[in-house]
């Protein structure tokens, strides 16, 4: 189960200007569910997913996975969660430019064996 407790994410554009992407989000996601996240462009969908997957650090609040705090990022727990439980399909692909598509896939599969 994924549990978000008062999660906020702010981006500091300058000393005087801060943008709040998410503010005090509370959310419980149960096991074996298919979840759709819908919203307008700029509404925080990608930020939410990046926080849950540990790619971004929360500004405040806490994210738990199976009753363990994963964000603020706990690398020892997050490494195992990413390897064993989470799958991420990036919207911008994040491919290795010197590899063809087959080599990119094989590289990911090989790294997962470690």
Order of alpha helices (4+ residues) and beta strands (2+ residues): beta-beta-alpha-beta-beta-alpha-alpha
